[in-house]
Amino acid sequence: METRITETISEDFLGYYAGFSTRLAAFIIDAVVVAILSVSISWFVSIVGSMFQAERIFTYILGYLPGAQDVYNMVLGPTVLGVITFIAVVLYHSFFWAVTGQTPGKAIMGIRVLTTQGKSIPFWRAVLRYFGFFISTAPFFLGFLWVLVDERRQAFHDKMTGTYVVYTWHAKPDEKFLTEYIQKIHRRRRT
């Protein structure tokens, strides 16, 4: 006896709440983009600094002051570079969320961040949403995993800022693939 699927799926996912795996994939894409940008900017700054011999110039100008080398190391050191990178990452996410509702990763995955009224979020709310990521990571990433059990698929930072992440394209399940896959599963169960 062969099982057949009689129900066809005609709806697409436009406007549906985005799922965990789609959001995770978008986050990973954005992390790669940010990493590439960070490395590129660091490389560019170091090349320009080498070309203009920034350390020598800085030391020469402030050479008469005690601790000039320490000041130079602090200004161009890892702490300041880390702070600048953190600010750039916050601005990256906040800018894209406020202007288009999509970071490049979200755009590639076909999802968008919206307010509960379906509008783009203001910049201040986008910044707050980014800082909400830290709350979502707190107890074992529970805030992110909450998407799996929430009926509106909101993470903690979404609930905190009154935002939703929704699909923005007309994706439809591949009915032929699903039919063949389900039939294959039923055949395996019979054997």
PyMOL commands that set and color helices and strands:
alter all, ss='L'
color gray80, all
select helices_A, chain A and resi 20-51+54-62+68-75+78-99+104-109+123-137+142-148+156-161+175-190
alter helices_A, ss='H'
color red, helices_A
select strands_A, chain A and resi 111-115+163-167
alter strands_A, ss='S'
color yellow, strands_A
deselect
rebuild
show_as cartoon
